[in-house]
Amino acid sequence: MHGVPLDQTEFASDPKTPVSRAEISEIIAMQSRLPCLTLNAGQLPAALATAGEKSEC
């Protein structure tokens, strides 16, 4: 948030939903049985083109 990793902000100590990881993909992966990965804008078109061929999200 504003250049600071989430796990180093006030969200890390939120009493109801603390954030223990800085990477959003790690947080999503913890809540899902599906694999998750991080892509940059340049990687997105190729990932979408092959999305039906892989078991990754």
PDB file of N, CA, C, O and CB in Angstrom:
ATOM      1  N   MET A   1       0.851  -1.157   0.000  1.00  0.00           N
ATOM      2  CA  MET A   1       0.000   0.000   0.000  1.00  0.00           C
ATOM      3  C   MET A   1       0.904   1.229   0.000  1.00  0.00           C
ATOM      4  O   MET A   1       1.691   1.428   0.925  1.00  0.00           O
ATOM      5  CB  MET A   1      -0.972  -0.007   1.219  1.00  0.00           C
ATOM      6  N   HIS A   2       0.788   2.042  -1.031  1.00  0.00           N
ATOM      7  CA  HIS A   2       1.637   3.230  -1.182  1.00  0.00           C
ATOM      8  C   HIS A   2       3.111   2.860  -1.107  1.00  0.00           C
ATOM      9  O   HIS A   2       3.909   3.594  -0.523  1.00  0.00           O
ATOM     10  CB  HIS A   2       1.302   4.272  -0.104  1.00  0.00           C
ATOM     11  N   GLY A   3       3.478   1.717  -1.699  1.00  0.00           N
ATOM     12  CA  GLY A   3       4.864   1.289  -1.727  1.00  0.00           C
ATOM     13  C   GLY A   3       5.328   0.491  -0.524  1.00  0.00           C
ATOM     14  O   GLY A   3       6.477   0.048  -0.483  1.00  0.00           O
ATOM     15  N   VAL A   4       4.457   0.298   0.459  1.00  0.00           N
ATOM     16  CA  VAL A   4       4.814  -0.464   1.653  1.00  0.00           C
ATOM     17  C   VAL A   4       4.154  -1.841   1.566  1.00  0.00           C
ATOM     18  O   VAL A   4       2.954  -1.921   1.303  1.00  0.00           O
ATOM     19  CB  VAL A   4       4.376   0.290   2.958  1.00  0.00           C
ATOM     20  N   PRO A   5       4.900  -2.923   1.779  1.00  0.00           N
ATOM     21  CA  PRO A   5       4.289  -4.252   1.760  1.00  0.00           C
ATOM     22  C   PRO A   5       3.149  -4.346   2.778  1.00  0.00           C
ATOM     23  O   PRO A   5       3.245  -3.810   3.882  1.00  0.00           O
ATOM     24  CB  PRO A   5       5.348  -5.331   2.049  1.00  0.00           C
ATOM     25  N   LEU A   6       2.075  -5.031   2.395  1.00  0.00           N
ATOM     26  CA  LEU A   6       0.889  -5.110   3.253  1.00  0.00           C
ATOM     27  C   LEU A   6       1.192  -5.647   4.646  1.00  0.00           C
ATOM     28  O   LEU A   6       0.607  -5.194   5.629  1.00  0.00           O
ATOM     29  CB  LEU A   6      -0.152  -5.977   2.601  1.00  0.00           C
ATOM     30  N   ASP A   7       2.104  -6.609   4.733  1.00  0.00           N
ATOM     31  CA  ASP A   7       2.400  -7.188   6.044  1.00  0.00           C
ATOM     32  C   ASP A   7       3.228  -6.259   6.931  1.00  0.00           C
ATOM     33  O   ASP A   7       3.565  -6.614   8.060  1.00  0.00           O
ATOM     34  CB  ASP A   7       3.129  -8.498   5.871  1.00  0.00           C
ATOM     35  N   GLN A   8       3.557  -5.068   6.420  1.00  0.00           N
ATOM     36  CA  GLN A   8       4.275  -4.070   7.209  1.00  0.00           C
ATOM     37  C   GLN A   8       3.424  -2.822   7.440  1.00  0.00           C
ATOM     38  O   GLN A   8       3.948  -1.772   7.811  1.00  0.00           O
ATOM     39  CB  GLN A   8       5.582  -3.691   6.514  1.00  0.00           C
ATOM     40  N   THR A   9       2.120  -2.937   7.223  1.00  0.00           N
ATOM     41  CA  THR A   9       1.196  -1.820   7.438  1.00  0.00           C
ATOM     42  C   THR A   9       0.273  -2.140   8.602  1.00  0.00           C
ATOM     43  O   THR A   9       0.403  -3.186   9.239  1.00  0.00           O
ATOM     44  CB  THR A   9       0.373  -1.524   6.158  1.00  0.00           C
ATOM     45  N   GLU A  10      -0.642  -1.255   8.871  1.00  0.00           N
ATOM     46  CA  GLU A  10      -1.618  -1.483   9.937  1.00  0.00           C
ATOM     47  C   GLU A  10      -2.515  -2.684   9.654  1.00  0.00           C
ATOM     48  O   GLU A  10      -3.139  -3.220  10.569  1.00  0.00           O
ATOM     49  CB  GLU A  10      -2.470  -0.245  10.132  1.00  0.00           C
ATOM     50  N   PHE A  11      -2.586  -3.109   8.391  1.00  0.00           N
ATOM     51  CA  PHE A  11      -3.389  -4.284   8.050  1.00  0.00           C
ATOM     52  C   PHE A  11      -2.808  -5.558   8.662  1.00  0.00           C
ATOM     53  O   PHE A  11      -3.538  -6.526   8.874  1.00  0.00           O
ATOM     54  CB  PHE A  11      -3.488  -4.432   6.530  1.00  0.00           C
ATOM     55  N   ALA A  12      -1.524  -5.573   8.944  1.00  0.00           N
ATOM     56  CA  ALA A  12      -0.882  -6.749   9.538  1.00  0.00           C
ATOM     57  C   ALA A  12      -1.428  -7.047  10.930  1.00  0.00           C
ATOM     58  O   ALA A  12      -1.463  -8.205  11.344  1.00  0.00           O
ATOM     59  CB  ALA A  12       0.628  -6.546   9.608  1.00  0.00           C
ATOM     60  N   SER A  13      -1.850  -6.026  11.645  1.00  0.00           N
ATOM     61  CA  SER A  13      -2.352  -6.231  13.005  1.00  0.00           C
ATOM     62  C   SER A  13      -3.852  -6.020  13.127  1.00  0.00           C
ATOM     63  O   SER A  13      -4.362  -5.793  14.224  1.00  0.00           O
ATOM     64  CB  SER A  13      -1.644  -5.308  13.952  1.00  0.00           C
ATOM     65  N   ASP A  14      -4.563  -6.094  12.007  1.00  0.00           N
ATOM     66  CA  ASP A  14      -6.019  -5.967  12.042  1.00  0.00           C
ATOM     67  C   ASP A  14      -6.595  -7.079  12.914  1.00  0.00           C
ATOM     68  O   ASP A  14      -6.273  -8.246  12.691  1.00  0.00           O
ATOM     69  CB  ASP A  14      -6.623  -6.022  10.603  1.00  0.00           C
ATOM     70  N   PRO A  15      -7.438  -6.759  13.901  1.00  0.00           N
ATOM     71  CA  PRO A  15      -7.940  -7.784  14.819  1.00  0.00           C
ATOM     72  C   PRO A  15      -8.850  -8.833  14.168  1.00  0.00           C
ATOM     73  O   PRO A  15      -8.883  -9.976  14.624  1.00  0.00           O
ATOM     74  CB  PRO A  15      -8.684  -7.121  15.929  1.00  0.00           C
ATOM     75  N   LYS A  16      -9.570  -8.476  13.136  1.00  0.00           N
ATOM     76  CA  LYS A  16     -10.497  -9.429  12.509  1.00  0.00           C
ATOM     77  C   LYS A  16      -9.858 -10.197  11.360  1.00  0.00           C
ATOM     78  O   LYS A  16     -10.056 -11.406  11.241  1.00  0.00           O
ATOM     79  CB  LYS A  16     -11.727  -8.700  12.004  1.00  0.00           C
ATOM     80  N   THR A  17      -9.102  -9.520  10.524  1.00  0.00           N
ATOM     81  CA  THR A  17      -8.491 -10.168   9.356  1.00  0.00           C
ATOM     82  C   THR A  17      -7.057  -9.684   9.170  1.00  0.00           C
ATOM     83  O   THR A  17      -6.783  -8.886   8.273  1.00  0.00           O
ATOM     84  CB  THR A  17      -9.319  -9.886   8.079  1.00  0.00           C
ATOM     85  N   PRO A  18      -6.145 -10.158  10.006  1.00  0.00           N
ATOM     86  CA  PRO A  18      -4.754  -9.718   9.866  1.00  0.00           C
ATOM     87  C   PRO A  18      -4.141 -10.210   8.558  1.00  0.00           C
ATOM     88  O   PRO A  18      -4.454 -11.304   8.087  1.00  0.00           O
ATOM     89  CB  PRO A  18      -3.920 -10.212  11.050  1.00  0.00           C
ATOM     90  N   VAL A  19      -3.278  -9.402   7.986  1.00  0.00           N
ATOM     91  CA  VAL A  19      -2.592  -9.744   6.742  1.00  0.00           C
ATOM     92  C   VAL A  19      -1.184 -10.211   7.107  1.00  0.00           C
ATOM     93  O   VAL A  19      -0.375  -9.435   7.616  1.00  0.00           O
ATOM     94  CB  VAL A  19      -2.553  -8.518   5.744  1.00  0.00           C
ATOM     95  N   SER A  20      -0.900 -11.487   6.841  1.00  0.00           N
ATOM     96  CA  SER A  20       0.391 -12.052   7.229  1.00  0.00           C
ATOM     97  C   SER A  20       1.373 -12.160   6.071  1.00  0.00           C
ATOM     98  O   SER A  20       2.529 -12.533   6.272  1.00  0.00           O
ATOM     99  CB  SER A  20       0.188 -13.408   7.833  1.00  0.00           C
ATOM    100  N   ARG A  21       0.928 -11.842   4.874  1.00  0.00           N
ATOM    101  CA  ARG A  21       1.771 -11.953   3.684  1.00  0.00           C
ATOM    102  C   ARG A  21       1.704 -10.653   2.886  1.00  0.00           C
ATOM    103  O   ARG A  21       0.677  -9.974   2.879  1.00  0.00           O
ATOM    104  CB  ARG A  21       1.332 -13.159   2.806  1.00  0.00           C
ATOM    105  N   ALA A  22       2.793 -10.314   2.222  1.00  0.00           N
ATOM    106  CA  ALA A  22       2.817  -9.106   1.398  1.00  0.00           C
ATOM    107  C   ALA A  22       2.288  -9.376  -0.003  1.00  0.00           C
ATOM    108  O   ALA A  22       1.715  -8.483  -0.627  1.00  0.00           O
ATOM    109  CB  ALA A  22       4.232  -8.549   1.321  1.00  0.00           C
ATOM    110  N   GLU A  23       2.473 -10.594  -0.508  1.00  0.00           N
ATOM    111  CA  GLU A  23       2.046 -10.942  -1.863  1.00  0.00           C
ATOM    112  C   GLU A  23       0.575 -11.346  -1.884  1.00  0.00           C
ATOM    113  O   GLU A  23       0.181 -12.301  -1.213  1.00  0.00           O
ATOM    114  CB  GLU A  23       2.914 -12.079  -2.424  1.00  0.00           C
ATOM    115  N   ILE A  24      -0.229 -10.628  -2.644  1.00  0.00           N
ATOM    116  CA  ILE A  24      -1.652 -10.941  -2.754  1.00  0.00           C
ATOM    117  C   ILE A  24      -1.853 -12.361  -3.270  1.00  0.00           C
ATOM    118  O   ILE A  24      -2.768 -13.053  -2.826  1.00  0.00           O
ATOM    119  CB  ILE A  24      -2.355  -9.936  -3.678  1.00  0.00           C
ATOM    120  N   SER A  25      -1.013 -12.802  -4.198  1.00  0.00           N
ATOM    121  CA  SER A  25      -1.154 -14.160  -4.734  1.00  0.00           C
ATOM    122  C   SER A  25      -0.969 -15.211  -3.644  1.00  0.00           C
ATOM    123  O   SER A  25      -1.613 -16.259  -3.695  1.00  0.00           O
ATOM    124  CB  SER A  25      -0.142 -14.395  -5.861  1.00  0.00           C
ATOM    125  N   GLU A  26      -0.112 -14.962  -2.666  1.00  0.00           N
ATOM    126  CA  GLU A  26       0.076 -15.893  -1.554  1.00  0.00           C
ATOM    127  C   GLU A  26      -1.167 -15.940  -0.675  1.00  0.00           C
ATOM    128  O   GLU A  26      -1.554 -17.007  -0.201  1.00  0.00           O
ATOM    129  CB  GLU A  26       1.301 -15.495  -0.717  1.00  0.00           C
ATOM    130  N   ILE A  27      -1.789 -14.793  -0.459  1.00  0.00           N
ATOM    131  CA  ILE A  27      -3.006 -14.736   0.357  1.00  0.00           C
ATOM    132  C   ILE A  27      -4.128 -15.501  -0.336  1.00  0.00           C
ATOM    133  O   ILE A  27      -4.843 -16.272   0.304  1.00  0.00           O
ATOM    134  CB  ILE A  27      -3.431 -13.265   0.616  1.00  0.00           C
ATOM    135  N   ILE A  28      -4.283 -15.290  -1.635  1.00  0.00           N
ATOM    136  CA  ILE A  28      -5.315 -15.996  -2.397  1.00  0.00           C
ATOM    137  C   ILE A  28      -5.032 -17.496  -2.385  1.00  0.00           C
ATOM    138  O   ILE A  28      -5.952 -18.294  -2.204  1.00  0.00           O
ATOM    139  CB  ILE A  28      -5.384 -15.468  -3.854  1.00  0.00           C
ATOM    140  N   ALA A  29      -3.781 -17.886  -2.574  1.00  0.00           N
ATOM    141  CA  ALA A  29      -3.414 -19.303  -2.590  1.00  0.00           C
ATOM    142  C   ALA A  29      -3.731 -19.975  -1.258  1.00  0.00           C
ATOM    143  O   ALA A  29      -4.099 -21.150  -1.239  1.00  0.00           O
ATOM    144  CB  ALA A  29      -1.928 -19.461  -2.913  1.00  0.00           C
ATOM    145  N   MET A  30      -3.598 -19.261  -0.157  1.00  0.00           N
ATOM    146  CA  MET A  30      -3.912 -19.814   1.159  1.00  0.00           C
ATOM    147  C   MET A  30      -5.405 -20.090   1.311  1.00  0.00           C
ATOM    148  O   MET A  30      -5.801 -20.921   2.128  1.00  0.00           O
ATOM    149  CB  MET A  30      -3.445 -18.862   2.255  1.00  0.00           C
ATOM    150  N   GLN A  31      -6.226 -19.406   0.539  1.00  0.00           N
ATOM    151  CA  GLN A  31      -7.676 -19.515   0.659  1.00  0.00           C
ATOM    152  C   GLN A  31      -8.295 -20.375  -0.432  1.00  0.00           C
ATOM    153  O   GLN A  31      -9.520 -20.459  -0.527  1.00  0.00           O
ATOM    154  CB  GLN A  31      -8.295 -18.146   0.629  1.00  0.00           C
ATOM    155  N   SER A  32      -7.479 -21.011  -1.252  1.00  0.00           N
ATOM    156  CA  SER A  32      -7.982 -21.745  -2.406  1.00  0.00           C
ATOM    157  C   SER A  32      -7.246 -23.067  -2.573  1.00  0.00           C
ATOM    158  O   SER A  32      -6.102 -23.215  -2.144  1.00  0.00           O
ATOM    159  CB  SER A  32      -7.848 -20.904  -3.674  1.00  0.00           C
ATOM    160  N   ARG A  33      -7.913 -24.014  -3.197  1.00  0.00           N
ATOM    161  CA  ARG A  33      -7.261 -25.274  -3.548  1.00  0.00           C
ATOM    162  C   ARG A  33      -6.608 -25.173  -4.920  1.00  0.00           C
ATOM    163  O   ARG A  33      -5.866 -26.068  -5.325  1.00  0.00           O
ATOM    164  CB  ARG A  33      -8.273 -26.431  -3.522  1.00  0.00           C
ATOM    165  N   LEU A  34      -6.878 -24.101  -5.627  1.00  0.00           N
ATOM    166  CA  LEU A  34      -6.321 -23.903  -6.963  1.00  0.00           C
ATOM    167  C   LEU A  34      -4.951 -23.239  -6.877  1.00  0.00           C
ATOM    168  O   LEU A  34      -4.737 -22.379  -6.023  1.00  0.00           O
ATOM    169  CB  LEU A  34      -7.272 -23.055  -7.825  1.00  0.00           C
ATOM    170  N   PRO A  35      -4.027 -23.623  -7.742  1.00  0.00           N
ATOM    171  CA  PRO A  35      -2.734 -22.936  -7.759  1.00  0.00           C
ATOM    172  C   PRO A  35      -2.902 -21.498  -8.246  1.00  0.00           C
ATOM    173  O   PRO A  35      -3.816 -21.192  -9.012  1.00  0.00           O
ATOM    174  CB  PRO A  35      -1.728 -23.691  -8.655  1.00  0.00           C
ATOM    175  N   CYS A  36      -2.029 -20.648  -7.802  1.00  0.00           N
ATOM    176  CA  CYS A  36      -2.121 -19.236  -8.159  1.00  0.00           C
ATOM    177  C   CYS A  36      -0.726 -18.736  -8.518  1.00  0.00           C
ATOM    178  O   CYS A  36       0.268 -19.194  -7.955  1.00  0.00           O
ATOM    179  CB  CYS A  36      -2.736 -18.395  -6.993  1.00  0.00           C
ATOM    180  N   LEU A  37      -0.655 -17.804  -9.448  1.00  0.00           N
ATOM    181  CA  LEU A  37       0.629 -17.238  -9.825  1.00  0.00           C
ATOM    182  C   LEU A  37       0.495 -15.748 -10.066  1.00  0.00           C
ATOM    183  O   LEU A  37      -0.605 -15.225 -10.250  1.00  0.00           O
ATOM    184  CB  LEU A  37       1.183 -17.932 -11.067  1.00  0.00           C
ATOM    185  N   THR A  38       1.624 -15.080 -10.063  1.00  0.00           N
ATOM    186  CA  THR A  38       1.671 -13.644 -10.293  1.00  0.00           C
ATOM    187  C   THR A  38       2.193 -13.387 -11.701  1.00  0.00           C
ATOM    188  O   THR A  38       3.219 -13.936 -12.100  1.00  0.00           O
ATOM    189  CB  THR A  38       2.560 -12.935  -9.232  1.00  0.00           C
ATOM    190  N   LEU A  39       1.486 -12.556 -12.443  1.00  0.00           N
ATOM    191  CA  LEU A  39       1.877 -12.198 -13.808  1.00  0.00           C
ATOM    192  C   LEU A  39       2.021 -10.692 -13.921  1.00  0.00           C
ATOM    193  O   LEU A  39       1.338  -9.937 -13.230  1.00  0.00           O
ATOM    194  CB  LEU A  39       0.849 -12.720 -14.834  1.00  0.00           C
ATOM    195  N   ASN A  40       2.918 -10.262 -14.802  1.00  0.00           N
ATOM    196  CA  ASN A  40       2.956  -8.838 -15.108  1.00  0.00           C
ATOM    197  C   ASN A  40       2.147  -8.612 -16.380  1.00  0.00           C
ATOM    198  O   ASN A  40       1.712  -9.573 -17.015  1.00  0.00           O
ATOM    199  CB  ASN A  40       4.430  -8.324 -15.271  1.00  0.00           C
ATOM    200  N   ALA A  41       1.946  -7.379 -16.750  1.00  0.00           N
ATOM    201  CA  ALA A  41       1.094  -7.059 -17.902  1.00  0.00           C
ATOM    202  C   ALA A  41       1.604  -7.691 -19.193  1.00  0.00           C
ATOM    203  O   ALA A  41       0.801  -8.058 -20.051  1.00  0.00           O
ATOM    204  CB  ALA A  41       1.001  -5.553 -18.077  1.00  0.00           C
ATOM    205  N   GLY A  42       2.894  -7.824 -19.345  1.00  0.00           N
ATOM    206  CA  GLY A  42       3.457  -8.419 -20.541  1.00  0.00           C
ATOM    207  C   GLY A  42       3.214  -9.917 -20.644  1.00  0.00           C
ATOM    208  O   GLY A  42       3.183 -10.466 -21.745  1.00  0.00           O
ATOM    209  N   GLN A  43       3.042 -10.581 -19.511  1.00  0.00           N
ATOM    210  CA  GLN A  43       2.817 -12.024 -19.485  1.00  0.00           C
ATOM    211  C   GLN A  43       1.343 -12.394 -19.619  1.00  0.00           C
ATOM    212  O   GLN A  43       1.017 -13.535 -19.944  1.00  0.00           O
ATOM    213  CB  GLN A  43       3.368 -12.605 -18.208  1.00  0.00           C
ATOM    214  N   LEU A  44       0.466 -11.450 -19.376  1.00  0.00           N
ATOM    215  CA  LEU A  44      -0.966 -11.736 -19.332  1.00  0.00           C
ATOM    216  C   LEU A  44      -1.541 -12.286 -20.633  1.00  0.00           C
ATOM    217  O   LEU A  44      -2.259 -13.284 -20.579  1.00  0.00           O
ATOM    218  CB  LEU A  44      -1.700 -10.500 -18.966  1.00  0.00           C
ATOM    219  N   PRO A  45      -1.273 -11.701 -21.798  1.00  0.00           N
ATOM    220  CA  PRO A  45      -1.866 -12.247 -23.030  1.00  0.00           C
ATOM    221  C   PRO A  45      -1.537 -13.724 -23.259  1.00  0.00           C
ATOM    222  O   PRO A  45      -2.421 -14.504 -23.614  1.00  0.00           O
ATOM    223  CB  PRO A  45      -1.393 -11.444 -24.222  1.00  0.00           C
ATOM    224  N   ALA A  46      -0.295 -14.109 -23.063  1.00  0.00           N
ATOM    225  CA  ALA A  46       0.094 -15.511 -23.261  1.00  0.00           C
ATOM    226  C   ALA A  46      -0.570 -16.414 -22.231  1.00  0.00           C
ATOM    227  O   ALA A  46      -0.986 -17.525 -22.558  1.00  0.00           O
ATOM    228  CB  ALA A  46       1.618 -15.662 -23.184  1.00  0.00           C
ATOM    229  N   ALA A  47      -0.672 -15.951 -20.999  1.00  0.00           N
ATOM    230  CA  ALA A  47      -1.315 -16.753 -19.954  1.00  0.00           C
ATOM    231  C   ALA A  47      -2.793 -16.954 -20.253  1.00  0.00           C
ATOM    232  O   ALA A  47      -3.323 -18.047 -20.051  1.00  0.00           O
ATOM    233  CB  ALA A  47      -1.143 -16.087 -18.583  1.00  0.00           C
ATOM    234  N   LEU A  48      -3.460 -15.918 -20.730  1.00  0.00           N
ATOM    235  CA  LEU A  48      -4.877 -16.041 -21.073  1.00  0.00           C
ATOM    236  C   LEU A  48      -5.080 -16.962 -22.269  1.00  0.00           C
ATOM    237  O   LEU A  48      -6.053 -17.715 -22.319  1.00  0.00           O
ATOM    238  CB  LEU A  48      -5.474 -14.666 -21.366  1.00  0.00           C
ATOM    239  N   ALA A  49      -4.174 -16.903 -23.222  1.00  0.00           N
ATOM    240  CA  ALA A  49      -4.291 -17.738 -24.420  1.00  0.00           C
ATOM    241  C   ALA A  49      -4.167 -19.220 -24.094  1.00  0.00           C
ATOM    242  O   ALA A  49      -4.746 -20.060 -24.783  1.00  0.00           O
ATOM    243  CB  ALA A  49      -3.231 -17.347 -25.437  1.00  0.00           C
ATOM    244  N   THR A  50      -3.417 -19.543 -23.049  1.00  0.00           N
ATOM    245  CA  THR A  50      -3.218 -20.945 -22.687  1.00  0.00           C
ATOM    246  C   THR A  50      -3.957 -21.341 -21.416  1.00  0.00           C
ATOM    247  O   THR A  50      -3.755 -22.446 -20.910  1.00  0.00           O
ATOM    248  CB  THR A  50      -1.750 -21.223 -22.520  1.00  0.00           C
ATOM    249  N   ALA A  51      -4.800 -20.473 -20.894  1.00  0.00           N
ATOM    250  CA  ALA A  51      -5.476 -20.726 -19.619  1.00  0.00           C
ATOM    251  C   ALA A  51      -6.294 -22.009 -19.628  1.00  0.00           C
ATOM    252  O   ALA A  51      -6.325 -22.713 -18.618  1.00  0.00           O
ATOM    253  CB  ALA A  51      -6.372 -19.566 -19.274  1.00  0.00           C
ATOM    254  N   GLY A  52      -6.944 -22.329 -20.708  1.00  0.00           N
ATOM    255  CA  GLY A  52      -7.748 -23.541 -20.772  1.00  0.00           C
ATOM    256  C   GLY A  52      -6.921 -24.804 -20.856  1.00  0.00           C
ATOM    257  O   GLY A  52      -7.436 -25.899 -20.628  1.00  0.00           O
ATOM    258  N   GLU A  53      -5.651 -24.672 -21.179  1.00  0.00           N
ATOM    259  CA  GLU A  53      -4.767 -25.817 -21.333  1.00  0.00           C
ATOM    260  C   GLU A  53      -4.077 -26.202 -20.035  1.00  0.00           C
ATOM    261  O   GLU A  53      -3.583 -27.322 -19.906  1.00  0.00           O
ATOM    262  CB  GLU A  53      -3.737 -25.528 -22.384  1.00  0.00           C
ATOM    263  N   LYS A  54      -4.037 -25.294 -19.076  1.00  0.00           N
ATOM    264  CA  LYS A  54      -3.328 -25.529 -17.821  1.00  0.00           C
ATOM    265  C   LYS A  54      -4.315 -25.605 -16.670  1.00  0.00           C
ATOM    266  O   LYS A  54      -5.476 -25.217 -16.804  1.00  0.00           O
ATOM    267  CB  LYS A  54      -2.290 -24.424 -17.565  1.00  0.00           C
ATOM    268  N   SER A  55      -3.840 -26.111 -15.531  1.00  0.00           N
ATOM    269  CA  SER A  55      -4.669 -26.157 -14.335  1.00  0.00           C
ATOM    270  C   SER A  55      -4.325 -25.026 -13.384  1.00  0.00           C
ATOM    271  O   SER A  55      -4.680 -25.083 -12.206  1.00  0.00           O
ATOM    272  CB  SER A  55      -4.513 -27.495 -13.633  1.00  0.00           C
ATOM    273  N   GLU A  56      -3.626 -23.981 -13.880  1.00  0.00           N
ATOM    274  CA  GLU A  56      -3.249 -22.844 -13.051  1.00  0.00           C
ATOM    275  C   GLU A  56      -4.262 -21.718 -13.206  1.00  0.00           C
ATOM    276  O   GLU A  56      -4.936 -21.613 -14.230  1.00  0.00           O
ATOM    277  CB  GLU A  56      -1.839 -22.352 -13.414  1.00  0.00           C
ATOM    278  N   CYS A  57      -4.362 -20.873 -12.174  1.00  0.00           N
ATOM    279  CA  CYS A  57      -5.225 -19.691 -12.259  1.00  0.00           C
ATOM    280  C   CYS A  57      -4.383 -18.449 -12.306  1.00  0.00           C
ATOM    281  O   CYS A  57      -4.917 -17.343 -12.379  1.00  0.00           O
ATOM    282  CB  CYS A  57      -6.200 -19.626 -11.077  1.00  0.00           C
TER     283      CYS A  57
END
